[in-house]
Amino acid sequence: MGNAPFSIGVEEEYLLVDPKTRQLASDTTLQEGVIEQVQAEIDESIGFATPEFLKAQVEVGTAVCGSVADVHDKLLKLRSAVVRAARAHGLAPIAASTHPTANWQKLQHTDKERYNALANDLRGVAQRLVICGMHVHVGIGDNDSRIDLLNQVAYFLPHLLALSTSSPFWRGRNTGLMSYRIAVFDELPRTGLPEHFESWSEYERHLNVLTKAGVIEDGSKLWWDIRPHCKFPTLEMRIADVCTRLEDGIAVAAVYACLLSMLQRLRRKNQRWRTYANMLIMENRWRAQRYGLKRGLIDFGLGEIVDYDELLEEIIELTREDQERLGCVEQVAHARDIVKRGTSAHNQIAAYEAALAAGRSEEDALEAVVDWLVQETVQGVPV
């Protein structure tokens, strides 16, 4: 970023469901077959497909991209390949951060060294990880710049979460939260908002205390909402739910990239975004988790709650120059469509309530939500 070539990449996680029962895939051997078929179709220039923690879960990630449009093209090919592979094995992928009815106690984690160690270390907390997310990497080559931007962009993380929510249901219940995934993930250690660090060296000193003590191997075990990646020179945004519609996820990625570009632009002018205490940002994080787009977020300067559509317009105006430079004006503008239509979470609840209003049972209403997710996951995806 800055004068360096722009680089961005996106990872998405999907759940594999049986379209007849609407439950998560019970044949734990099918995940491997789906991934093998995707890998046979997609080469490294497009991205990768890999197992995730659950055996009914698949992760995809784009190769390093030079534009948001490039991310769109690669992610479209990856999601399309997953849909075809899943169908070939009698399954369907859903892009949602929780499954409406899945019971975590009956699920198995993937038999890999990393996941076995995770399950052994975290025990019951790890068993509840029936959740999916979306991670967005943006390249920031300079270490100190990466830490400076980590501190500043944290202010906007609740705005990104509100725009992406897709997990209102948990074990057959409407939780009342638009992102119940956050509640589950927060049970893990080293989650939530990142600490404030004055420099890269200060960040490394703190990280080294944990690695020297043998508590963690490296920075990959820092599961913050945003983090410096431990291997690549990127700032990885992790707070977002996975978006059911691919176009929505691209919009979230574009807004995040433009916010970083805007902050870099200010930095080159010896200006910066004001940093706020985590206690304030956590309040907005909770509002985004609880209400999504519907109840607004706190403008700390004004000291009052502002409707989300107004906040989005402010972000769009702040980053207009950056949208043009990065070639993603259209993708950022799509965020307005999300606000008008509602996120996946809002629409899942609407499908559930419509089914109940039509006289269907609660079980049938939850199945209607799964059917909606299956259909919306392939919206605009050629299969």
VOGU-3710 file (C-alpha; in Angstrom, 3 decimals, decimal comma):
1> mgnapfsigv> 0,000/0,000/0,000  1,129/3,592/-0,422  3,586/3,646/-3,314  3,959/-0,154/-3,239  1,832/-2,402/-5,483  -1,564/-3,094/-3,947  -2,090/-6,663/-2,745  -5,146/-8,293/-1,243  -6,445/-11,806/-0,582  -9,614/-13,293/0,908
11> eeeyllvdpk> -10,334/-16,555/2,736  -13,841/-17,953/3,175  -15,112/-20,926/5,184  -18,199/-22,941/4,211  -20,293/-25,604/5,902  -21,308/-28,714/3,938  -24,947/-29,751/4,366  -27,122/-32,596/3,171  -29,795/-30,823/1,078  -32,357/-33,492/1,971
21> trqlasdttl> -31,984/-33,503/5,756  -30,651/-29,912/5,918  -28,155/-31,130/8,514  -24,373/-30,905/8,374  -22,746/-33,690/6,381  -22,709/-36,829/8,509  -20,372/-38,839/6,260  -17,058/-37,499/7,458  -15,192/-38,904/4,438  -16,977/-36,594/2,002
31> qegvieqvqa> -15,046/-33,474/3,032  -11,835/-34,995/1,673  -13,503/-35,897/-1,623  -14,907/-32,387/-2,052  -11,525/-30,783/-1,392  -9,694/-33,160/-3,724  -12,113/-32,332/-6,545  -11,713/-28,578/-5,991  -7,929/-28,900/-5,893  -7,996/-30,827/-9,170
41> eidesigfat> -9,955/-28,007/-10,803  -8,237/-24,974/-9,247  -4,508/-24,317/-9,574  -2,305/-22,177/-7,334  -2,744/-19,112/-9,532  -6,402/-19,021/-8,424  -6,085/-20,103/-4,810  -6,483/-23,128/-2,560  -9,033/-25,343/-0,832  -8,244/-27,021/2,461
51> peflkaqvev> -9,962/-28,767/5,386  -11,015/-26,608/8,321  -11,484/-27,563/11,970  -14,729/-29,476/11,379  -15,089/-32,461/9,062  -18,182/-30,792/7,593  -16,265/-27,650/6,755  -14,174/-26,390/3,835  -11,917/-23,348/3,608  -10,909/-21,601/0,394
61> gtavcgsvad> -8,492/-18,760/-0,133  -7,496/-16,690/-3,119  -3,974/-16,352/-4,361  -2,428/-12,907/-3,826  -4,471/-10,444/-5,896  -3,555/-7,059/-7,340  -7,067/-5,602/-7,201  -10,480/-6,087/-5,653  -11,763/-7,112/-9,089  -9,095/-9,810/-9,179
71> vhdkllklrs> -10,268/-11,053/-5,760  -13,805/-11,222/-7,102  -12,768/-13,293/-10,109  -10,699/-15,742/-8,095  -13,202/-16,121/-5,258  -15,986/-16,657/-7,786  -14,033/-19,537/-9,338  -13,288/-21,024/-5,925  -16,869/-20,851/-4,663  -18,131/-22,205/-7,981
81> avvraarahg> -15,718/-25,149/-7,765  -16,820/-25,916/-4,198  -20,493/-25,898/-5,247  -19,828/-28,333/-8,109  -17,682/-30,619/-5,969  -20,205/-30,639/-3,139  -23,047/-31,479/-5,542  -21,017/-34,327/-6,991  -20,903/-35,781/-3,465  -24,589/-35,199/-2,744
91> lapiaasthp> -23,983/-32,099/-0,621  -24,434/-28,340/-0,769  -22,211/-25,630/0,725  -23,668/-22,820/2,781  -21,793/-19,584/3,392  -23,007/-18,784/6,892  -21,112/-18,355/10,127  -23,360/-20,790/12,016  -25,709/-23,591/10,988  -29,273/-23,003/12,269
101> tanwqklqht> -29,633/-26,353/14,043  -26,254/-28,108/14,250  -25,408/-29,725/17,577  -21,700/-29,273/18,272  -21,678/-32,244/20,654  -22,312/-34,653/17,771  -19,646/-33,325/15,378  -16,068/-34,420/14,769  -13,035/-32,286/14,088  -10,678/-32,891/11,181
111> dkerynalan> -7,934/-35,406/11,944  -4,886/-33,219/11,342  -2,003/-32,553/13,709  -2,866/-28,870/14,009  -6,533/-29,493/14,771  -5,823/-32,396/17,100  -3,502/-30,158/19,110  -6,117/-27,395/19,108  -8,838/-29,764/20,336  -6,562/-31,127/23,060
121> dlrgvaqrlv> -5,497/-27,664/24,192  -8,895/-25,964/24,199  -11,071/-28,973/25,063  -14,767/-28,071/25,393  -14,234/-24,590/24,033  -12,833/-26,012/20,789  -15,728/-28,465/20,478  -18,135/-25,546/20,138  -16,336/-24,114/17,084  -19,143/-24,864/14,616
131> icgmhvhvgi> -18,503/-21,464/13,075  -17,192/-19,976/9,833  -15,586/-16,639/9,068  -14,097/-14,515/6,326  -10,551/-13,180/6,554  -9,227/-10,335/4,414  -5,479/-9,795/3,977  -4,114/-6,473/2,748  -0,407/-6,130/2,095  1,444/-3,590/4,288
141> gdndsridll> 5,148/-4,058/3,703  6,610/-1,939/6,502  6,393/-3,501/9,962  5,876/-0,273/11,918  3,269/0,915/9,415  1,436/-2,370/9,922  1,299/-1,819/13,694  0,289/1,817/13,324  -2,575/0,847/11,019  -3,552/-1,994/13,372
151> nqvayflphl> -4,109/0,610/16,086  -6,048/3,020/13,890  -8,282/0,723/11,831  -9,563/-1,046/14,947  -12,080/1,801/15,218  -13,818/0,555/12,063  -13,969/-3,148/12,917  -17,526/-2,979/14,320  -18,617/-1,254/11,106  -17,253/-4,199/9,098
161> lalstsspfw> -18,858/-6,773/11,391  -22,260/-5,086/11,124  -22,022/-5,245/7,334  -21,275/-8,992/7,293  -23,425/-10,674/9,971  -24,678/-14,167/9,068  -25,054/-16,129/12,329  -28,321/-15,426/14,176  -29,193/-19,075/14,950  -27,506/-21,583/17,255
171> rgrntglmsy> -28,681/-25,115/18,006  -32,207/-24,468/16,773  -32,745/-21,154/18,509  -32,971/-17,575/17,343  -30,295/-16,141/19,629  -31,352/-12,513/19,191  -27,788/-11,783/18,037  -26,925/-11,065/14,438  -23,461/-12,589/14,915  -23,582/-15,414/17,434
181> riavfdelpr> -20,295/-16,593/15,911  -18,546/-13,794/17,793  -19,985/-15,064/21,087  -18,669/-18,560/20,383  -15,265/-17,385/19,195  -14,795/-15,079/22,179  -14,642/-18,152/24,426  -11,179/-18,840/23,016  -8,117/-17,190/24,539  -6,359/-14,331/22,720
191> tglpehfesw> -9,480/-13,162/20,871  -11,301/-9,844/20,599  -9,772/-6,478/19,845  -5,973/-6,271/19,538  -3,810/-4,495/22,046  -2,381/-1,062/21,270  1,333/-1,155/20,459  3,643/1,796/19,916  5,894/-0,051/17,468  6,618/-3,373/15,798
201> seyerhlnvl> 9,393/-4,039/18,310  6,960/-3,588/21,210  4,536/-6,015/19,543  7,349/-8,544/19,075  8,461/-8,223/22,704  4,986/-9,096/23,929  4,619/-11,936/21,450  8,013/-13,317/22,440  6,937/-13,583/26,092  4,254/-16,065/25,067
211> tkagviedgs> 6,376/-17,991/22,596  9,367/-18,212/24,971  7,070/-19,548/27,705  5,862/-22,203/25,272  2,240/-21,041/25,481  1,981/-20,521/21,706  4,251/-21,389/18,793  3,892/-18,111/16,886  1,556/-15,247/16,064  -0,905/-17,560/14,302
221> klwwdirphc> -2,327/-18,337/17,762  -3,269/-14,693/18,275  -6,905/-14,901/17,192  -7,665/-11,208/17,428  -10,297/-9,479/15,284  -7,373/-8,127/13,279  -3,730/-9,106/13,434  -0,398/-8,826/11,665  -0,054/-12,144/9,870  2,757/-14,277/11,262
231> kfptlemria> 4,155/-15,321/7,835  3,053/-12,720/5,303  3,432/-8,905/5,395  -0,317/-8,402/5,629  -2,815/-6,941/8,048  -5,448/-9,669/8,375  -9,018/-8,592/9,212  -10,798/-11,479/10,950  -13,862/-9,959/12,625  -16,251/-10,486/9,699
241> dvctrledgi> -18,806/-13,256/9,458  -18,665/-15,068/6,119  -21,160/-13,401/3,775  -23,773/-15,649/2,194  -23,732/-13,665/-1,040  -20,310/-13,469/-2,648  -20,901/-9,872/-3,778  -21,476/-8,840/-0,156  -18,172/-10,330/0,929  -16,373/-8,495/-1,861
251> avaavyacll> -17,959/-5,242/-0,681  -16,724/-5,830/2,877  -13,214/-6,579/1,586  -13,252/-3,456/-0,584  -14,362/-1,209/2,285  -11,611/-2,634/4,507  -8,935/-2,118/1,845  -10,070/1,455/1,232  -10,045/2,265/4,941  -6,423/1,111/5,164
261> smlqrlrrkn> -5,579/3,133/2,062  -7,214/6,207/3,577  -5,283/5,798/6,824  -2,031/5,358/4,894  -2,818/8,506/2,945  -3,324/10,439/6,167  -0,104/8,992/7,545  1,890/10,331/4,596  0,542/13,790/5,479  1,580/13,366/9,133
271> qrwrtyanml> -2,076/12,998/10,082  -3,834/10,092/11,699  -7,203/8,772/12,777  -7,828/9,268/16,455  -7,368/6,068/18,460  -9,942/5,232/21,102  -9,827/3,005/24,151  -10,893/-0,577/23,600  -13,738/-0,133/26,090  -15,413/2,260/23,641
281> imenrwraqr> -14,764/0,211/20,521  -15,973/-2,904/22,363  -19,304/-1,175/22,929  -19,715/-0,724/19,176  -18,488/-4,274/18,629  -21,286/-5,500/20,898  -23,869/-3,348/19,103  -22,785/-4,794/15,747  -22,835/-8,321/17,176  -26,263/-7,842/18,749
291> yglkrglidf> -28,146/-5,667/16,253  -26,159/-5,767/13,020  -27,203/-2,796/10,905  -30,402/-1,976/12,774  -29,588/0,111/15,856  -26,618/2,180/14,731  -23,197/2,610/16,296  -21,760/5,204/18,638  -19,978/8,198/17,134  -17,447/8,777/19,909
301> glgeivdyde> -16,753/12,351/18,803  -20,436/13,281/18,951  -21,113/11,071/21,936  -24,312/9,720/20,411  -25,652/6,775/18,418  -25,763/7,345/14,662  -27,733/5,259/12,158  -25,571/2,821/10,237  -26,525/4,175/6,806  -25,178/7,590/7,838
311> lleeiieltr> -21,942/6,052/9,093  -21,554/4,132/5,837  -21,997/7,309/3,806  -19,271/8,946/5,893  -16,928/6,028/5,174  -17,726/6,169/1,469  -16,975/9,889/1,401  -13,778/9,512/3,451  -12,444/6,832/1,103  -13,657/8,175/-2,250
321> edqerlgcve> -10,123/8,966/-3,427  -8,978/5,515/-2,319  -11,829/3,738/-4,096  -10,799/5,414/-7,335  -7,116/4,633/-6,830  -7,837/0,979/-6,036  -10,471/0,639/-8,759  -13,276/-0,521/-6,453  -15,860/2,277/-6,532  -18,604/-0,124/-7,607
331> qvahardivk> -17,715/-2,754/-5,014  -17,756/-0,246/-2,148  -21,052/1,209/-3,382  -22,550/-2,295/-3,115  -22,414/-1,844/0,665  -25,435/0,442/0,271  -27,347/-2,498/-1,211  -26,491/-4,593/1,843  -27,899/-1,888/4,108  -31,122/-1,680/2,069
341> rgtsahnqia> -31,578/-5,446/1,732  -30,160/-6,449/5,089  -27,304/-8,821/5,804  -27,633/-12,583/5,669  -28,530/-12,619/9,377  -31,461/-10,248/8,921  -32,718/-12,214/5,927  -32,357/-15,564/7,693  -34,560/-14,270/10,484  -37,053/-12,953/7,907
351> ayeaalaagr> -37,225/-16,390/6,238  -37,716/-18,040/9,636  -40,482/-15,653/10,703  -42,227/-15,889/7,325  -42,333/-19,686/7,629  -43,791/-19,460/11,137  -46,352/-16,904/9,984  -47,381/-19,318/7,225  -48,244/-21,890/9,889  -45,153/-24,068/9,566
361> seedaleavv> -43,613/-25,693/12,635  -40,456/-24,320/14,238  -38,498/-27,264/12,837  -39,831/-26,570/9,339  -39,051/-22,878/9,737  -35,424/-23,670/10,572  -35,238/-25,955/7,541  -36,559/-23,052/5,462  -33,575/-21,023/6,681  -31,168/-23,740/5,512
371> dwlvqetvqg> -32,927/-23,843/2,129  -32,549/-20,080/1,868  -28,839/-20,321/2,673  -28,297/-23,045/0,066  -29,953/-20,893/-2,596  -28,285/-17,608/-1,626  -24,792/-19,133/-1,402  -24,905/-19,760/-5,162  -26,477/-16,373/-6,007  -24,481/-15,072/-8,967
381> vpv> -22,148/-18,093/-8,897  -21,902/-20,049/-12,167  -22,171/-23,786/-11,509
//
